[in-house]
């Protein structure tokens, strides 16, 4: 691409992986174009590199999360289709190892009150192929017994595992077990809540076991408990003789209990879960759906849920439904649904059919995940990228080069004229160099804005009260004669990057100080608004017309002329960028000549 640009003048815009000088792998966006002279001849190539690692990683995380949900839905279908207890248990072990991403998974059932176990299913990667037939059953003295005793999950790193008082390294059976590296275990419980076994995983493919891994393993364990009941019930049904109506009635009651159990589990899920019949009518909707979209059962059941779909999404959803209803295959997608506050939420959904013994669809099971915030982040990233592109071009071509030329020639002229220059000439040269200095400050502001975007965040507790007092003390040193009454509330604490949050307070308090400088008595307040659930900086300065509030946080935007108040128009853009990177937001309330209040939200220490 670079050669094509040099040879043919073809511009390029590509995204590639690169290795930094420290050996870190990053994603970089590379842009380049040819620069031609007045005759159209190419004289050089100019370009820019932009670190887009955060955006790429965010996209990869979203995709990985959606893939995990899809694999979990497929695993649920595969597990519930088995009629043999052994086959079902093996399916669970294989699915758990695959979805979580580990080298080892084992399911064992409790044999007695001493927690001795019988190994029911074992799933090992090729790394441990030699141990597939050598495992000795647990005798009740291992660390796994902690899970059986408490009926609570356990998740340990290798270091935590080795110092745990119940860890014994397999004792005399160490040569018959694969080595463990980290440990995740969840209990299997019976209908009465007693322990019936444990699902264990070890040696994760990458990194340590996470909270999400624990959630997935717990869901699989709960599904296993249901599947165990179903397998046992099916075995009972197969033993029934014709005419044993009472046993059929028992089976019917058990199925109803299983449905109730499924509904109870679905009601506890953080994401909306639902079932629809073969015609698309909702037959079950979980509590999370009503929390997000409003109403109460039986609202939205039948075809009623379709009233929530954004009009522009109806046709596409209908096409997907008709296609997959014919093929009876799982599918995923996104759609916009109207939330209880009237706004539309972007939902990523996954749907799978549940088939009967004759391979016919009984119903469909689906789950929705709200990805509105993720989409908003992607939009913000795109806007940020556009601003950075404009910045890179301006600094590299339109600003830096001519500014350096002006500065150099003005200094040379000043030196050449020396003492012979008149007062008017000296005045002109001084104004030129002053303008160059102002432009230099503008460029530095742009560089600071770009730095804020690329800087890696280092989260820690931040005392905003202390920072605010330090900023005010510094401002008083430079203007000791001003009559300023500044009030800073105590205990203003946030969780974020100390360097960037200091720049936020410096900009906001600095603006309050600047725009109130014409007041005989200045009032500045830094505090917390319970009503807005936000921090704030308030002044009694010049204020502004709220009709122009949308321009406040844009680059180079100014609501007051440069002759009224000095500045570059970049400070609030920098503040907005820092707060957005911390997952917060900023807004203002003001009136002309009545001061202004800037509200902003930030993560707070737990």
C-alpha positions in Angstrom: 0.0 0.0 0.0 2.8 2.4 0.8 4.6 1.5 -2.4 1.4 2.0 -4.4 1.0 5.4 -2.8 4.6 6.3 -3.6 4.3 5.0 -7.2 0.8 5.9 -8.2 -0.4 8.4 -5.6 -3.1 6.0 -4.4 -4.2 7.0 -0.8 -4.7 4.2 1.7 -6.6 3.6 5.0 -5.9 0.2 6.6 -6.0 -1.5 10.0 -3.1 -3.7 10.9 -1.5 -5.4 13.9 1.9 -4.1 15.1 4.4 -4.8 17.9 5.5 -1.9 20.0 9.1 -1.3 21.1 8.2 -3.0 24.4 6.9 -6.1 22.7 3.2 -5.3 23.2 0.9 -6.3 20.3 -1.5 -3.4 19.3 -3.9 -2.6 16.5 -3.1 0.4 14.4 -5.0 2.4 11.8 -2.6 3.6 9.1 -3.6 6.4 6.7 -1.5 7.9 3.9 -1.8 10.1 0.9 0.4 11.7 -1.7 1.1 15.5 -1.7 1.5 17.1 -5.1 2.9 20.4 -6.3 1.2 23.0 -8.4 1.9 21.0 -11.5 0.3 17.9 -10.2 3.6 16.1 -9.6 3.9 14.1 -6.4 6.6 15.6 -4.1 6.1 13.5 -0.9 3.8 11.2 1.0 2.2 12.1 4.3 0.3 9.9 6.7 -0.6 9.2 10.3 -0.8 6.2 12.6 -3.7 5.8 15.1 -3.8 3.3 18.0 -7.3 1.7 17.7 -6.5 -1.2 20.1 -9.3 -0.2 22.6 -11.9 -0.2 19.9 -10.8 -3.5 18.3 -10.6 -5.1 21.8 -14.1 -3.8 22.6 -15.5 -5.3 19.4 -13.7 -8.6 20.1 -15.1 -8.7 23.7 -18.7 -8.1 22.4 -18.3 -10.8 19.8 -16.8 -13.2 22.3 -19.7 -12.6 24.7 -22.3 -13.2 22.0 -20.5 -16.3 20.9 -20.4 -17.6 24.5 -24.2 -17.0 24.8 -24.7 -18.9 21.5 -22.6 -21.8 22.6 -24.4 -21.9 25.9 -27.8 -22.1 24.1 -26.5 -24.8 21.9 -25.1 -26.7 24.9 -28.5 -26.5 26.6 -30.1 -28.1 23.6 -27.5 -30.8 23.3 -27.6 -31.6 27.0 -31.4 -31.9 27.2 -31.6 -34.2 24.2 -29.7 -37.1 25.9 -31.7 -39.9 27.4 -28.8 -41.7 29.1 -27.5 -40.4 32.3 -23.9 -41.3 31.4 -24.2 -39.7 28.0 -25.8 -36.6 29.4 -23.1 -36.2 32.1 -20.3 -36.7 29.4 -22.0 -34.0 27.3 -22.0 -31.6 30.3 -18.3 -32.2 31.0 -17.4 -31.8 27.3 -19.5 -28.6 26.9 -18.2 -27.1 30.2 -14.6 -27.7 29.1 -15.2 -26.3 25.6 -17.3 -23.2 26.6 -15.1 -22.1 29.5 -11.9 -23.0 27.7 -10.1 -25.4 30.0 -7.9 -28.6 29.6 -9.8 -30.5 32.4 -13.4 -31.0 33.4 -14.8 -33.7 35.7 -18.2 -34.5 37.1 -18.4 -36.7 40.1 -21.5 -37.8 42.1 -21.6 -38.0 45.9 -21.7 -41.6 47.3 -21.9 -41.0 51.1 -21.9 -38.5 53.9 -18.1 -38.5 53.9 -18.2 -37.0 50.4 -16.6 -40.0 48.7 -17.3 -39.6 45.0 -17.8 -41.8 41.9 -16.4 -40.2 38.7 -19.4 -40.0 36.2 -17.8 -38.0 33.4 -14.3 -37.0 32.5 -13.3 -34.6 29.7 -9.6 -34.0 29.1 -7.8 -32.2 26.2 -5.1 -34.0 24.3 -2.6 -32.4 26.7 -3.7 -34.9 29.3 -4.7 -37.8 27.0 -2.5 -40.2 29.0 -4.7 -39.7 32.1 -8.1 -40.5 30.5 -8.1 -44.0 32.0 -6.0 -43.6 35.1 -8.1 -41.3 37.3 -8.8 -42.6 40.8 -12.2 -41.7 42.4 -12.1 -39.0 45.0 -12.2 -40.4 48.6 -13.7 -37.4 50.3 -10.6 -35.9 51.7 -9.7 -33.5 48.9 -10.4 -29.8 48.5 -13.5 -30.5 46.4 -15.2 -31.6 49.6 -15.4 -27.9 50.6 -17.9 -27.4 47.7 -19.9 -30.4 48.7 -20.0 -29.3 52.3 -21.1 -25.7 51.6 -22.9 -26.1 48.3 -21.2 -23.0 47.1 -18.9 -22.5 44.1 -15.1 -22.2 44.6 -12.8 -20.3 42.2 -9.0 -20.3 43.0 -5.8 -19.3 41.1 -3.0 -21.8 41.2 -1.3 -19.8 44.0 -4.5 -19.7 46.0 -5.0 -23.4 45.5 -1.5 -24.4 46.7 -1.9 -22.5 50.0 -5.5 -23.6 50.7 -5.6 -25.7 53.9 -7.6 -28.4 52.2 -5.3 -28.9 49.2 -3.3 -32.1 49.4 -2.1 -32.6 45.8 -4.0 -35.9 45.3 -1.9 -37.5 48.1 -0.8 -41.1 47.2 -2.8 -40.9 43.9 -0.7 -37.9 42.5 0.7 -40.1 39.7 -2.8 -41.1 38.5 -4.1 -37.5 38.1 -3.2 -34.7 35.7 -1.6 -31.7 37.4 -4.0 -28.9 38.3 -3.4 -25.3 37.4 -6.1 -23.1 38.9 -9.5 -24.5 39.9 -13.2 -23.8 39.4 -15.8 -26.0 41.0 -19.6 -25.7 41.3 -22.0 -28.0 43.3 -24.7 -30.2 41.9 -27.7 -30.3 44.2 -30.8 -32.5 44.4 -34.4 -31.5 44.6 -34.2 -31.0 48.4 -31.1 -28.9 48.1 -28.7 -31.5 49.3 -25.4 -32.0 47.5 -25.4 -34.8 44.9 -22.0 -34.1 43.3 -19.6 -31.5 41.9 -18.5 -30.1 38.5 -14.8 -29.2 38.5 -12.6 -27.5 35.9 -8.8 -26.9 35.9 -6.0 -25.6 33.7 -7.7 -22.9 31.7 -6.4 -22.4 28.2 -5.6 -18.7 28.7 -5.3 -16.8 32.0 -7.2 -17.6 35.2 -10.8 -18.6 35.6 -13.1 -15.5 35.7 -16.5 -14.5 37.2 -18.1 -15.1 33.8 -16.6 -18.7 33.8 -18.1 -19.3 37.2 -21.5 -18.0 36.0 -21.4 -20.3 32.9 -20.3 -23.3 35.0 -23.1 -22.6 37.5 -25.7 -22.4 34.8 -24.5 -25.7 33.3 -24.6 -27.3 36.8 -28.2 -26.1 37.3 -29.1 -27.4 33.9 -27.4 -30.7 34.8 -29.5 -30.9 37.9 -32.7 -30.5 35.8 -31.3 -32.9 33.2 -30.6 -35.5 35.8 -34.2 -35.3 37.0 -35.4 -35.5 33.4 -33.3 -38.6 32.7 -34.5 -40.3 35.8 -38.1 -39.4 35.0 -37.7 -40.7 31.5 -36.4 -44.0 32.8 -39.4 -44.2 35.0 -41.7 -43.5 32.1 -40.0 -46.2 30.0 -40.8 -48.7 32.7 -44.5 -47.9 32.7 -46.9 -50.4 31.4 -50.0 -49.6 29.3 -52.9 -48.6 31.5 -50.8 -47.4 34.5 -52.6 -44.1 34.6 -51.4 -43.1 38.0 -47.8 -43.3 36.9 -48.7 -41.2 33.9 -50.2 -38.7 36.2 -47.0 -38.7 38.3 -45.0 -38.0 35.1 -47.3 -35.2 34.2 -46.8 -33.6 37.6 -43.1 -34.0 37.4 -43.0 -32.3 34.0 -45.0 -29.4 35.5 -42.5 -29.2 38.3 -39.7 -29.1 35.8 -41.4 -26.3 33.9 -41.8 -24.5 37.1 -38.2 -25.0 37.9 -37.2 -23.7 34.5 -39.3 -20.7 35.0 -37.8 -20.1 38.4 -34.3 -20.3 37.0 -35.2 -18.0 34.1 -36.7 -15.5 36.5 -33.4 -15.1 38.3 -31.4 -14.5 35.1 -30.1 -11.0 34.5 -31.1 -11.0 30.9 -34.6 -11.4 29.4 -35.4 -15.0 28.6 -38.5 -16.1 26.7 -40.2 -18.9 24.8 -42.3 -18.7 21.7 -44.6 -21.2 20.0 -44.0 -22.3 16.4 -46.2 -19.5 15.2 -44.2 -16.8 16.9 -46.5 -16.1 19.9 -44.7 -15.6 23.3 -45.7 -18.3 25.8 -43.2 -17.3 28.6 -41.5 -14.0 29.4 -39.0 -13.7 32.3 -39.0 -11.0 34.9 -36.0 -9.2 33.4 -38.1 -8.5 30.3 -40.7 -6.7 32.4 -38.1 -4.8 34.3 -36.7 -3.4 31.1 -39.8 -2.9 28.9 -42.5 -2.4 31.6 -45.8 -4.1 32.1 -46.6 -7.2 34.0 -47.7 -10.8 33.2 -49.5 -11.6 30.9 -48.6 -8.4 29.1 -46.5 -8.9 25.9 -47.5 -12.6 25.6 -48.9 -14.0 22.4 -48.2 -11.5 19.5 -48.2 -8.5 21.9 -44.4 -8.4 22.3 -44.2 -7.3 18.7 -45.6 -3.9 19.6 -42.3 -3.1 21.1 -40.3 -3.5 17.9 -38.9 -0.4 16.2 -40.9 0.1 13.0 -37.8 0.1 10.9 -36.8 -3.4 12.3 -40.1 -5.2 11.7 -39.5 -6.3 8.1 -36.0 -7.7 8.8 -37.0 -9.6 11.9 -40.0 -11.1 10.1 -37.7 -12.3 7.2 -35.2 -13.9 9.7 -38.1 -15.6 11.6 -39.6 -17.1 8.4 -36.3 -18.3 7.1 -35.2 -20.1 10.3 -38.7 -21.4 11.1 -38.4 -23.4 7.8 -34.9 -24.6 8.5 -35.5 -25.1 12.3 -32.0 -23.8 13.0 -30.7 -21.4 15.8 -30.1 -17.8 14.8 -28.9 -14.5 16.3 -29.3 -10.8 15.5 -30.0 -7.4 16.8 -33.2 -5.4 17.1 -34.5 -2.2 18.8 -37.2 -2.6 21.4 -39.1 0.2 23.2 -38.1 0.4 26.9 -40.5 1.4 29.7 -39.1 5.0 29.5 -40.1 5.3 25.8 -36.5 5.1 24.5 -35.4 2.3 22.2 -32.8 -0.2 23.5 -30.5 -2.1 21.1 -30.9 -5.8 22.0 -28.7 -8.7 20.8 -30.8 -11.8 20.7 -30.1 -15.5 20.3 -32.9 -18.0 19.5 -32.8 -21.9 19.4 -35.6 -24.4 18.5 -36.5 -27.2 20.9 -37.4 -30.3 19.0 -39.4 -33.3 20.0 -38.7 -37.0 19.3 -40.1 -36.6 15.8 -37.8 -33.7 15.0 -40.6 -31.2 15.1 -40.3 -27.8 16.8 -42.2 -27.7 20.1 -41.2 -24.2 20.9 -38.3 -21.7 20.6 -36.1 -20.5 23.5 -34.5 -17.1 23.3 -32.4 -14.6 25.3 -31.9 -10.9 24.8 -28.8 -8.9 25.9 -29.0 -5.1 26.1 -26.0 -3.7 24.1 -27.2 -0.1 23.9 -24.3 1.2 25.9 -21.8 -0.9 23.8 -23.2 0.6 20.6 -23.0 4.1 22.2 -19.3 3.5 22.9 -18.8 2.4 19.4 -20.4 5.6 18.1 -18.3 7.7 20.4 -15.2 5.9 19.2 -16.1 6.6 15.6 -16.6 10.3 16.4 -13.3 10.3 18.3 -11.5 8.8 15.4 -12.9 11.4 13.0 -11.6 14.2 15.3 -8.2 12.6 15.6 -8.0 12.3 11.8 -8.7 16.0 11.4 -6.3 16.8 14.2 -3.5 14.7 12.7 -3.8 16.4 9.3 -4.0 19.9 10.8 -1.0 19.5 13.0 1.1 17.8 10.5 0.3 20.0 7.5 -1.8 23.1 8.0 -0.5 24.3 11.4 3.0 23.1 12.3 4.8 23.9 9.1 3.6 27.4 8.4 3.7 28.3 12.1 7.4 27.3 12.4 8.1 29.3 9.2 6.4 32.4 10.5 8.2 32.1 13.9 11.6 31.6 12.3 11.4 34.4 9.8 10.0 36.9 12.4 12.8 36.1 14.8 15.3 36.4 11.9 13.9 39.8 10.9 14.0 41.0 14.5 17.6 40.0 14.7 18.6 41.5 11.3 17.0 44.9 12.1 18.5 45.0 15.6 18.6 48.5 17.1 17.7 50.2 13.8 14.0 49.0 13.9 11.5 51.7 14.7 8.8 51.5 17.3 6.1 50.6 14.8 8.2 47.8 13.3 9.0 46.5 16.8 5.3 46.6 17.6 4.4 44.6 14.5 7.1 42.0 15.1 6.0 41.7 18.7 2.4 41.1 17.6 3.5 38.5 15.1 5.4 36.5 17.8 2.5 36.9 20.2 0.1 35.4 17.6 2.6 32.6 17.0 2.7 31.9 20.7 -1.1 31.8 20.8 -1.2 29.4 17.9 1.4 27.3 19.6 -0.9 27.1 22.7 -3.7 26.0 20.5 -1.6 23.2 19.0 -0.5 22.1 22.5 -4.2 22.0 23.5 -4.9 19.7 20.5 -2.0 17.5 21.5 -3.4 17.3 25.0 -6.8 16.4 23.6 -5.2 13.6 21.6 -3.2 12.5 24.6 -6.3 12.2 26.7 -7.8 9.9 24.1 -4.8 7.5 23.9 -3.6 7.5 27.5 -4.1 4.2 29.3 -6.3 4.7 32.3 -4.9 3.8 35.8 -7.8 3.5 38.2 -7.4 4.5 41.8 -9.4 6.4 44.5 -9.2 10.1 43.7 -9.9 12.9 46.3 -11.7 15.5 44.2 -12.0 17.8 47.3 -8.2 17.9 47.8 -7.5 18.5 44.1 -10.1 21.3 43.9 -8.5 23.1 46.9 -5.1 22.8 45.3 -6.3 24.2 42.0 -8.0 27.2 43.8 -4.8 27.8 45.9 -2.8 28.0 42.6 -5.2 30.4 41.0 -5.2 32.7 44.1 -1.4 32.9 43.9 -1.7 34.4 40.4 -4.5 36.8 41.3 -4.1 37.6 45.1 -6.2 40.8 44.8 -9.4 39.2 43.6 -12.3 38.9 46.0 -13.2 35.2 45.7 -15.4 33.1 48.0 -14.7 29.5 47.1 -16.5 26.6 48.8 -15.4 23.0 48.3 -17.4 20.2 49.9 -15.5 17.6 51.8 -15.5 13.9 50.9 -15.8 14.3 47.1 -14.4 11.0 46.1 -14.2 9.3 42.6 -12.5 6.2 41.2 -10.4 6.9 38.1 -7.2 8.1 36.6 -5.6 10.7 39.0 -3.8 12.6 36.1 -6.9 12.9 33.9 -9.3 13.8 36.7 -7.0 16.5 37.9 -7.1 18.0 34.4 -11.0 17.9 34.6 -11.0 19.9 37.9 -8.3 22.3 36.6 -10.3 23.1 33.5 -13.7 23.4 35.2 -12.5 25.4 38.1 -10.2 27.4 35.8 -13.2 28.3 33.7 -15.2 29.3 36.7 -12.4 31.6 37.8 -11.9 33.1 34.3 -15.5 33.7 33.4 -16.2 35.4 36.8 -13.2 37.7 36.8 -15.4 40.8 36.0 -17.5 40.2 39.1 -16.7 42.5 42.1 -17.3 39.5 44.4 -16.7 36.0 42.9 -18.6 32.9 44.1 -17.3 29.5 43.2 -18.6 26.2 44.6 -17.5 22.6 44.1 -19.8 19.9 45.5 -22.2 17.0 45.1 -25.8 17.3 43.9 -28.1 14.6 45.4 -30.9 15.6 43.1 -28.7 15.2 40.0 -26.6 12.4 41.5 -23.6 14.2 40.1 -20.6 16.3 41.1 -20.8 20.0 40.1 -18.7 23.2 39.7 -20.8 26.4 40.0 -19.9 30.1 39.5 -21.6 33.5 39.4 -19.8 34.6 36.2 -20.8 35.5 32.7 -22.9 32.4 32.1 -24.3 31.7 28.6 -27.5 31.1 26.6 -28.6 27.4 26.9 -29.7 27.6 23.3 -26.0 27.1 22.4 -25.3 24.4 25.1 -24.9 21.7 22.5 -21.7 23.5 21.2 -20.1 23.6 24.7 -18.1 20.4 24.4 -17.0 20.5 20.8 -13.4 21.2 19.7 -12.7 24.9 19.0 -16.2 25.9 20.1 -16.5 29.1 22.1 -19.6 30.9 23.3 -17.6 34.1 24.1 -15.3 36.1 21.9 -11.5 35.9 22.3 -11.5 39.6 23.2 -13.9 38.9 26.1 -12.2 35.9 27.6 -8.9 34.2 26.6 -8.8 30.6 25.7 -8.4 28.0 22.9 -11.9 26.4 22.9 -10.3 23.0 23.7 -10.6 22.8 27.5 -14.2 21.6 27.7 -13.7 19.2 24.8 -10.9 17.7 26.9 -13.1 17.5 30.0 -15.9 15.8 28.1 -13.4 13.3 26.6 -11.9 12.4 30.0 -15.3 11.9 31.6 -16.6 9.8 28.7 -13.5 7.6 29.0 -14.5 7.0 32.7 -18.0 6.0 31.7 -19.6 9.2 32.9 -21.3 12.2 31.3 -21.2 16.0 31.6 -23.9 18.7 31.1 -24.4 22.3 32.1 -27.1 24.7 33.3 -26.7 28.4 32.8 -28.2 31.8 31.9 -26.5 34.9 30.4 -24.9 37.0 33.1 -26.2 34.7 35.9 -23.3 32.2 36.1 -23.1 28.5 35.1 -23.1 25.1 36.8 -21.4 22.1 35.2 -22.6 18.7 36.4 -20.6 15.5 35.8 -20.7 11.9 36.8 -17.8 9.6 37.6 -17.3 6.1 39.0 -17.1 6.2 42.8 -15.0 4.0 45.1 -16.8 0.9 46.2 
